[in-house]
Amino acid sequence: MCVLVGREGPLSLEPEARMDTALQRARQGDSAAFAEIVREHQGMVFSIGWHYLGDAWLAEDLGQEVFLQLYQNLGAIQSANHLSHWVRRVAVHRCIDHSRRKYFRRESPLDESHEVAANGKPGDSFLSKRLRQTVAQLRDKERMVIVLRYQEELELAEIAELLNMPLNSVKSTLFRALQNLRGKMSRQVKEARYAFF
């Protein structure tokens, strides 16, 4: 293990040990340590929010809510692993809460929002745009399962734990969501093909 010596003593380069140290210092009121925790997890929170809500501003607001709630509950967080799980779980549930609120509506369509680079591979922009729009039309749980499985690359058991759902329910929700997506995408692609020819 590689160790550096910093102003406050040894700093480990391993993420888990670094987060454990930051968590301990944040509990003692160290704002720089809390900022380190936020930096470590903000990309994940924004990604979940943006892909689920389809709005960068709402995703940023969501991040503010998640990290405020984290700050208020620092004493309940036991370890770096618990911290990551806790932050992801709160982000997931805040997304679902946002979409259920009566005032929730997209201020800008997904295709007008800036793209979050997932893997840097070039793709078919027409199909990507259609896919994002179609995913946005899914029901809350279906959309969240799709985002967590394919965007966040979580295993089905992890999704079940985050959503407080039985594993078989997650599997059936994913199956239904994929069927819905396939049906809607094939109809949209056919409609687009006829529009061009």
N, C-alpha and C positions, 0 to 999 in steps of 0.2 A: 504494500500500500504506500502510495506517495503522499507525503505530508509537507505542507508549507507552514511556516511560522508567521502569524499575522499579529496585528496590534493586540488582539485579545487572546493570544496563545495559538496552539496548533490548529490548523484548518485542514480538514481532510478533503481530498479531491473526489472521493466517492460520494455520489449524490445522496444516498440514503443517510450516511453518517453526517454529511453536511446539513441535510434537512433536520436530522435529529438535534444537532447542535443549534441550528437556527430556531427551531421550535422551543427548545429549552430557554434560549436567550429572549425570544419574543414573549414567552410567559412571564419573564422577569421585567418586562417593559421596554426592551430594546427595540426601538422603532426600525433601526437598520436591519435587524434580523427579520422582523415582520415583512419589510420591503423585499428581502431576499426570498421569503416564502411566496410572496405575491408574484415576483418575477418568475419563479420556478413553475408556477401553476397557471399564470394568466393566459398563456397560449392555449392550454387545454380548455379552460373555461370559455374563452372567446370562440374557439373552434366549435364546441358543443352548441353554444348560443347562436352563433352565426348560421351553422348548418341546420339547426332546428327552427329558429325564428326567421331566418332569411333576411335579417336586418342588422347591419353593423352597429347602428346606434343602440338598438335594443340589446344586442350582445354585449356592448360596453356597459350599459346600465345593469345588465344581469351580473356582470363581473363585479361591479361596485357592490351590489347586494350580497353576492356570495362572499366577498372578502370582508365586508362589514360583519356579516354573520360569523365568519371565521374568527375575526378579532374578538367578538363578543363571547365566543365559545372556545378560546384557546386552551383553557384549563381542562376541557374534556378530551382533547386530542392526546393520544397516548404515544404515538410514534410517527416516523416519516411515512410508513406504509398506511397507517390509519389516516394520516393527514391527506394523502393523495386520494384515498378512497372517499373520505369525508367531503373533500372539495368537489370531486366528480359527482358524488351523490346529490349534494346540495345544488350544483349547477343543473343537473338533470331535472330535479323536482322544481326548481325555479323556472326552467323553460316551460314545463308543463303548466305551471301556475300562470305564467304570462299568457300562454295561448288560450287558457280558459277564462281569462278576465274579459268582461264584456267590451272594454275599451280597446282590446287588442285588435290591431289591424296593421297590415303592412303599409308603411309610408312610401316605400319604394320597392318595386318588384325585385326578385332575386337576380334577374338578368342585368339590372342596373347597379347592383351593389358590387363593391370590389370583391374579387375572387380571392379566397384563401388558398394558397398553394398547398395542395395535399402531397403531391409526389413529383411535381415538376415535369411530368410526361406530357407531351403535346397530345391533344385529342381532338375529336370532332366537336367544335364549339356549338354547332346546332344541336347535336344530341345532348351535350352537357347542359345546355340551357334548358332544353325540354325536360331532361331528367330532374334538374333542380326544381323546375316548376311543378312537375308531377309529384315529386316527393313532398313538396309543400302542401299538396292537396290531400295527403293521407291523414287519417285520424291521428290524434295525439300520440297514443302508445305505439301505433305502427310506425309513425315518423321517427319517434325517439329510438325504437329498436333498430331501424334502418341506419340512423345516424351513428348510434353506438357501435353497431356491428361493422359497418363498412367505412365510416369516416374515422371513428376513433379506434377501430380494429380490436374491439373487446371480444372476449369469448362469451358464448351464450350463458355460461354459469355466472360470469361477472355481471352481465346485463340483468339476469334474474335477481341477483343480489341488490343491484342499484335500484331497480324498479319495484322491489318487494313482490316479485311475481314468481310462481313456480316455474321451474325450468321448462316443463312441457308447455306452459302457457306462452313463454317467450318463443319457443320453437314454432308453435302454431301461429302466433302473432307475426313472426318473421315470414312464415310461409304465406299467410294471407296478404301481407304487405307486398311481398315479391310478386304474387299473382296479380294483385291490383296494379302494381307498377308495370308489369309486362303487358297487361291488357291495355292500360291507358297509353303506354308508350307506343305499342304497335298501332293503335288507332291514330295517334298523333302523327306518327311517321307516315302512315298511309295517306292521311289528310294532307300533309305537307308535300308528299310526292305528287298527288293529284293537282295540287295548287301550282306546281312548277311545270307540269306537262300538259 
